[in-house]
Amino acid sequence: KPLEDRTLFPSGMANVSAYIHSLGLKFGIYTSKGPLTCLGYQPDQPDRPGSCGNERIDAQVYANEWQIDAVKDDGCGDCPDHDPFAVMSKALNETGRQIFLSIHGDKAARPEYASYANMWRGGGGL
């Protein structure tokens, strides 16, 4: 299950989401296809878990507990047992909530990304 950082978000993600929605805005969240987000691979930064192997659980939390409207799924790390972008896309769709999915894939974007996501790109960070 995705972790809430109560130091950064003391009232929890559901309350942050409710507040953002009360302003008439959409709320997005960041994850990565690997076991850690990109931040977790920086030596001076804290580990932040990615979604590898937990895509279905993460999607349910994003949709049903946190009421997320958009997910950025980054390309850091490896998830060798399955195609994590395809699994996340399917898991988000199965929640029944309309969620915009953005993929930042490998160095060279693959054509199948267009069938997984609303927006996708390859290459280095911007």
Phi, psi and omega in degrees: 000136179302143182267140173265130176273099184288349172284315179282325184230076188299332180271357178091159184293326180298321178289322175299314179299314180300318179297312180300316178295327179295338177273359181082017182255162174267155184238126179241160181223158183247138171214184178217156183290341183269186178289340176231154170287172181302325179300325182293345179266002177268128187298333184258014182241156179287152174291132174237122185293140172269192187259359185309119179082353181238019186303317182293317178295314180300315180300319179296317179294312180304315185282313192263327181265319186257351178054047181287145179254339182211145177232127170261116180253106186276167186261015181284141177082171180244147174224081194287344186279344181198173176275101188297328179292318178295318181294317178296317179302311179297317181297318178296317179298324181289345179289338183086351178268137177285112183232127177283126181247124175246128180248132167248098188276206182291180181304324175246118180296144179260143182303329182293343177303327181298333179272348181266324196233162174281332179211141179208158174204164175237181178095185182286176180294152179266000000 
